[in-house]
Amino acid sequence: MTARAEAPVDSGRRGDEIRIGVALSAMGFVLAGLGACVAILARDLDEPTGRLALLSSGFAVGLLLVAVIGPRMLRRWQMPTVLALGSVVCAVGAVLIAVAPVYAVAIVGGLLVGLGGALLVLVAPLMLDGPTAAARLSRVNAVASGTGILAPLAIGTLDGQGPSGRLVMIAAAPPLLLLALLTRRSRRSEATPPWPAEEDQAGVPVLIDSAPAVGLGRKWRRVGRRVAMDVGVGWLRVVLAVAVEFCFVVWAVARLVATGLPMASAALLGSAFPIGMAVGRAIGPIRWRGWSPVLPSGALAALGTLLVSLFDVPAVVALGLVVAGLGVAPLYPVTLASLVATPGLSAARLSAIGALASGTAILVAPAALGVVARVVDLRTAYLVTLPLLAVLFLLSRRSGRASFV
C-alpha cells in the first residue's frame, strides 16, 4: 500500500476515534453522574434510595435489548447511522433523568440512556478494531473518564446553590445531538458498507454469522468446543469487570452520604472514583512478565474496596474511591478487547456478546449490593466486590493464549 493510500486510512481511523471519543465522553458524563442522581432523585421524589437503584437497571435492560438486536441493525445499517441513533436516544434519556417529575419518568430516562449508550458501546470496538484495539479503546475511555470527573463536581456545585443537581445531566445532550448531526452529514460523502462486509473479516472463519445475537441455540453445535469455552470465559470476564465498576459508579455518593456528609459535599467528593478511573485509563494496562494486566489492576481495586468498606471517615473513603478507580479503569477495555479478538466469531457478534455481558453485570451487581446493604449496611455491602475480583483473577491467570490479556 502506498503512502498516498495509507493517508486516507489513517485519517479515517483518527476520525472514527474522535467520534467514538465524543460519544463515549458524553455517555461517560451521564454514567459518572448516575450515582449522584440516584441519591438526589431519592430526595427530590421522596423515594427510597434502594428503589432508585433501578435507574441502573433501566440502563442494563437497554444494553440487553441492543445485545439481541444489535447485529441485525449492523447488517442493515451503516455503523455511523447506528452511532447517530445511539447519540440521539442517549441524549433524550439524559434530559428525562434531569427533569423527571415522577419515578416512572426517571426510570424511562435510565432505559433510554441504556439503549442509546448500548448502541455506542456496540459500535465502539468495531470502529476501533485492529491490532491496537485495546490501546485505542483505553484512550477513548480515558477521555470519557476524564469528562466523567466533571459530572459529580458540577452536580454537587449546582445542588449546593439551590437547584437540583441532576439538572446538570442536560449538559450531555448538546454534544450528543451535534455528533448525530455531523455524523449524518459525513455519511453523505462516505460510502461505508454495513458491518460486517465480507472483505473486512480478516480471514477469521465466522462460524455463527446468521444466528440471532445471543440466541445461539443449535447454532452452537457448529462451533468447536474450544471456541464456545473461549467466548464463555471472555463473556464472564467482562461481566465481572463491569460489575465491580458499576458497584462503585452507582453507590459511591450514597456511601459518602452514609459517612455523615451533606448531599452536595458527597456529590463533590463522588468525583474521586471518576478521577481514579481517568488516571488509570490514561496510564493504560499494566503488563509485567507475561501476567495478565487484570492482576495488578484488580489488586488496586481490592485495596480501594477495603478502604471504602472498613473505614467510615469521609477522607479515607474518598481515597479508597480514587484507588479503586485506578484499579478498575483498565478492566473493561482489556476484557472487552480480549473478547472481541476471540477467533471463530464475527467481531459484530462478539461486540454484541460484550454488550450482553455489560447489561447482565449492570442489571445484577448494583441491585445485589443494594439488597445486601438492606440486610447489613452499605459499608459492609461493598465487600461483595472482593469475590467478584477473585473470580476475575482466576479467569485471568497466566496463559499462553494471546486472547487472555
C-alpha positions in Angstrom: 0.0 0.0 0.0 1.4 3.4 -1.0 1.8 6.3 1.4 -1.0 8.1 -0.5 -3.3 5.2 0.0 -2.4 4.9 3.7 -3.1 8.5 4.4 -6.9 8.3 4.0 -7.0 5.1 6.1 -5.1 6.8 8.9 -7.3 9.9 8.6 -10.4 7.7 8.7 -9.2 5.9 11.8 -8.5 9.2 13.6 -11.9 10.4 12.6 -13.5 7.3 14.0 -11.5 7.6 17.2 -12.6 11.2 17.6 -16.3 10.4 17.0 -16.2 7.5 19.4 -14.3 9.6 21.9 -17.0 12.3 21.8 -19.8 9.8 22.1 -18.2 7.9 25.0 -17.3 11.1 26.7 -20.8 12.4 26.8 -22.1 8.9 27.9 -19.3 8.8 30.5 -20.5 12.2 31.8 -24.0 10.7 32.2 -22.8 7.5 33.8 -20.5 9.3 36.2 -23.4 11.4 37.3 -25.7 8.4 37.7 -24.6 7.7 41.3 -25.2 11.2 42.4 -28.6 11.3 40.6 -29.7 8.1 42.4 -29.2 9.9 45.8 -30.7 13.2 44.5 -33.7 11.6 42.8 -34.4 9.7 46.1 -34.5 13.1 47.8 -36.4 15.0 45.1 -39.0 12.3 44.5 -39.2 11.2 48.1 -38.4 7.6 47.2 -36.2 5.1 49.0 -32.6 5.1 47.7 -32.7 1.4 47.1 -35.7 1.8 44.7 -33.8 4.4 42.7 -31.1 1.8 42.1 -33.4 0.6 39.4 -32.1 3.6 37.4 -29.0 1.5 36.6 -31.3 -1.5 35.9 -33.0 0.5 33.2 -29.6 1.2 31.7 -28.9 -2.5 31.8 -32.1 -3.5 30.1 -31.2 -1.2 27.3 -27.8 -3.0 26.9 -29.5 -6.4 26.9 -32.0 -5.3 24.2 -29.2 -4.0 22.0 -27.3 -7.2 22.5 -30.2 -9.0 20.9 -31.0 -6.6 18.0 -27.5 -5.1 17.6 -26.0 -7.4 15.0 -29.2 -7.3 12.9 -29.0 -3.5 12.9 -25.4 -3.6 11.9 -26.3 -5.9 8.9 -28.9 -3.4 7.7 -27.5 0.0 8.7 -24.1 1.6 8.4 -22.1 2.0 11.6 -22.3 5.8 11.5 -26.1 5.5 11.4 -26.1 3.3 14.5 -23.7 5.8 16.2 -26.0 8.7 15.4 -29.1 6.9 16.6 -27.4 5.9 19.8 -26.4 9.5 20.4 -29.9 10.9 20.0 -31.5 8.2 22.2 -28.9 8.7 24.9 -29.4 12.5 24.8 -33.1 12.1 25.3 -32.6 9.8 28.3 -30.2 12.2 30.0 -32.7 15.0 29.7 -35.5 12.9 31.1 -33.4 12.0 34.2 -32.6 15.6 34.7 -36.2 16.9 34.6 -38.2 13.8 35.7 -41.1 14.9 37.9 -42.0 11.3 38.9 -40.3 8.0 39.5 -41.6 6.4 36.2 -40.1 9.1 34.0 -36.7 8.8 35.7 -36.7 5.0 35.0 -37.7 5.6 31.4 -34.8 8.0 31.2 -32.4 5.4 32.5 -33.8 2.9 29.9 -33.2 5.3 27.1 -29.7 6.1 28.3 -29.1 2.3 28.3 -30.5 1.8 24.8 -28.5 4.7 23.3 -25.4 4.0 25.4 -25.5 0.4 24.4 -25.6 1.3 20.7 -22.5 3.5 21.3 -20.8 0.6 23.2 -21.7 -1.8 20.4 -20.1 0.2 17.6 -17.1 1.4 19.6 -14.9 -1.8 19.5 -16.0 -2.3 15.8 -14.9 1.1 14.7 -11.7 0.9 16.7 -11.0 -2.7 15.7 -7.5 -3.9 14.8 -4.2 -4.9 16.4 -4.1 -1.8 18.6 -7.8 -2.1 19.7 -7.0 -2.3 23.4 -4.8 0.8 23.3 -7.3 2.8 21.2 -10.2 1.7 23.5 -8.2 2.7 26.5 -7.5 6.1 25.0 -11.1 6.9 24.3 -12.2 5.5 27.6 -9.6 7.7 29.3 -11.1 10.8 27.7 -14.6 9.6 28.7 -13.4 9.0 32.3 -11.8 12.5 32.3 -15.1 14.0 31.2 -16.9 11.9 33.9 -14.9 13.8 36.6 -16.9 16.9 35.7 -20.3 15.3 36.4 -20.2 14.8 40.2 -18.4 18.1 40.6 -21.0 20.0 38.6 -23.9 18.2 40.3 -22.5 18.9 43.8 -21.9 22.5 43.0 -25.3 23.2 41.5 -27.1 21.2 44.2 -25.3 23.3 46.9 -26.6 26.5 45.2 -30.3 25.6 45.4 -31.5 24.0 42.2 -31.5 20.2 41.9 -28.1 19.0 40.9 -29.5 16.5 38.5 -30.3 19.3 36.1 -26.6 19.1 35.2 -27.3 16.0 33.2 -28.8 18.2 30.4 -25.3 19.2 29.6 -24.7 15.8 28.0 -27.4 16.4 25.3 -25.8 19.1 23.1 -22.6 17.2 22.2 -24.6 14.0 21.5 -27.0 15.8 19.3 -24.2 17.6 17.5 -22.4 14.4 17.0 -25.5 12.8 15.5 -25.9 15.8 13.1 -22.3 15.8 12.0 -22.2 12.0 11.6 -25.3 12.2 9.3 -23.7 14.9 7.2 -20.4 12.9 6.9 -22.3 9.9 5.6 -23.3 11.8 2.5 -19.6 11.9 1.4 -18.8 8.4 2.6 -19.8 5.0 1.3 -19.3 2.9 4.4 -20.9 -0.6 3.9 -22.9 -2.1 6.7 -20.9 -4.3 9.1 -19.7 -6.9 8.6 -18.7 -6.8 4.9 -17.1 -9.9 3.5 -13.8 -8.3 2.8 -13.4 -7.0 6.3 -13.4 -10.4 8.0 -9.6 -10.6 8.0 -9.5 -14.3 7.3 -11.2 -15.3 10.5 -13.7 -18.1 10.0 -17.1 -17.0 11.0 -18.9 -20.0 12.5 -22.0 -18.2 13.6 -22.9 -15.4 11.2 -26.6 -15.8 10.7 -27.6 -16.6 14.3 -29.6 -14.1 16.4 -27.3 -12.0 18.6 -27.4 -14.1 21.7 -30.0 -16.7 20.8 -27.3 -19.2 20.0 -29.3 -22.4 20.4 -28.5 -25.2 17.9 -26.0 -22.9 16.1 -23.5 -23.6 18.8 -23.3 -27.2 17.5 -21.4 -25.8 14.6 -18.9 -24.1 16.9 -15.9 -26.0 18.2 -15.9 -26.6 22.0 -12.8 -24.6 22.4 -14.4 -21.5 20.7 -17.5 -21.9 22.9 -15.4 -22.1 26.0 -13.3 -19.1 25.0 -16.3 -17.0 24.3 -18.0 -18.1 27.6 -14.9 -17.2 29.6 -14.5 -13.9 27.8 -18.1 -13.1 28.4 -17.8 -13.8 32.1 -14.6 -11.7 32.4 -16.5 -8.7 31.0 -19.4 -9.4 33.4 -17.1 -9.4 36.4 -15.2 -6.3 35.3 -18.3 -4.2 34.6 -20.0 -5.5 37.8 -17.2 -4.2 40.0 -17.1 -0.8 38.1 -20.8 -0.2 38.4 -21.0 -1.1 42.1 -18.8 2.0 42.6 -20.5 4.1 39.9 -24.0 3.7 41.4 -23.2 3.6 45.2 -20.1 5.9 45.7 -22.1 9.0 46.5 -24.5 7.1 48.8 -21.5 5.6 50.6 -20.1 9.1 51.2 -23.6 10.3 52.4 -23.5 7.4 54.9 -20.4 8.8 56.5 -22.4 11.9 57.5 -21.6 14.3 54.7 -24.4 16.5 53.3 -25.6 15.7 49.8 -23.8 18.5 47.9 -20.4 17.6 49.6 -20.9 13.9 49.0 -21.6 14.6 45.3 -18.5 16.7 45.0 -16.3 14.0 46.7 -18.0 11.4 44.5 -15.7 12.7 41.7 -12.9 10.7 43.5 -13.9 7.5 41.6 -14.0 9.0 38.1 -10.7 10.8 38.8 -9.1 7.5 39.6 -10.7 6.0 36.5 -9.4 8.8 34.3 -5.9 8.5 35.6 -6.0 4.7 35.4 -7.2 4.7 31.8 -4.6 7.4 30.8 -1.9 5.1 32.2 -3.4 2.1 30.4 -3.0 -1.6 31.1 0.0 -2.6 33.3 1.9 -5.6 31.8 4.5 -7.5 33.8 6.4 -10.7 32.9 3.6 -12.1 30.8 1.0 -11.8 33.5 -2.5 -10.5 32.7 -2.8 -6.8 33.3 -6.0 -7.7 35.1 -4.0 -8.9 38.1 -2.2 -5.7 39.2 -5.3 -3.6 38.4 -7.6 -6.0 40.3 -5.2 -5.8 43.3 -5.6 -2.0 43.4 -9.4 -2.3 43.1 -9.4 -4.7 46.1 -7.3 -2.3 48.1 -9.7 0.5 47.3 -12.6 -1.6 48.3 -11.1 -2.3 51.7 -10.5 1.4 52.3 -14.1 2.2 51.3 -15.6 -0.6 53.4 -13.5 -0.7 56.6 -13.3 3.0 57.4 -16.1 5.5 58.0 -14.1 8.7 57.6 -15.0 10.7 54.5 -11.4 11.5 53.5 -10.4 7.8 53.8 -13.5 6.7 51.8 -12.7 9.2 49.1 -9.1 8.0 49.0 -10.4 4.4 48.6 -12.6 5.6 45.7 -9.6 7.0 44.0 -7.5 3.8 44.5 -10.4 1.7 43.4 -10.9 3.9 40.3 -7.2 3.4 39.4 -7.6 -0.3 39.6 -10.9 -0.7 37.9 -10.1 1.6 35.0 -8.3 -0.9 32.7 -10.5 -3.9 33.5 -13.3 -3.2 31.0 -11.2 -2.1 28.0 -8.8 -5.1 28.4 -11.5 -7.8 28.9 -13.7 -6.4 26.1 -10.8 -6.2 23.6 -9.9 -9.8 24.5 -13.5 -10.9 23.9 -13.8 -9.1 20.6 -10.5 -10.7 19.4 -11.7 -14.2 20.0 -11.3 -16.2 16.8 -14.3 -18.2 15.4 -17.0 -15.5 15.6 -17.5 -12.2 13.7 -16.4 -9.1 15.5 -20.0 -7.8 15.3 -21.3 -10.9 17.1 -18.6 -10.7 19.7 -19.3 -7.0 20.3 -23.0 -7.8 20.9 -22.0 -10.5 23.3 -19.9 -7.9 25.1 -23.0 -5.7 25.3 -24.9 -8.6 26.8 -22.1 -9.1 29.4 -22.2 -5.4 30.3 -26.0 -5.4 30.6 -26.0 -8.5 32.7 -23.5 -7.0 35.1 -25.2 -3.6 35.4 -28.6 -5.3 35.9 -27.5 -7.6 38.7 -24.5 -6.2 40.5 -25.6 -2.8 41.8 -29.0 -4.2 42.7 -27.4 -7.1 44.5 -25.2 -4.7 46.5 -28.3 -2.7 47.4 -30.1 -5.8 48.7 -27.1 -6.7 50.8 -27.0 -3.1 52.1 -30.6 -3.5 53.4 -29.5 -6.6 55.4 -26.3 -5.2 56.8 -25.2 -1.7 55.9 -23.7 -0.1 52.8 -20.1 -0.1 54.0 -20.2 -3.8 54.7 -22.1 -4.5 51.4 -19.2 -3.0 49.4 -17.2 -6.2 50.3 -19.3 -8.1 47.7 -16.9 -6.7 45.1 -14.0 -8.8 46.5 -15.3 -12.2 45.5 -16.0 -10.8 42.0 -12.4 -9.7 41.7 -11.2 -13.1 43.0 -13.1 -14.9 40.2 -11.7 -12.5 37.7 -8.2 -13.2 38.9 -8.8 -16.9 38.4 -10.0 -16.5 34.9 -7.1 -14.2 34.0 -4.2 -16.1 35.4 -1.0 -16.6 33.3 -1.8 -18.2 30.0 0.0 -18.9 26.8 -3.0 -17.9 24.7 -2.9 -14.5 23.2 -6.5 -13.9 23.8 -6.2 -13.9 27.5 -4.9 -10.4 28.0 
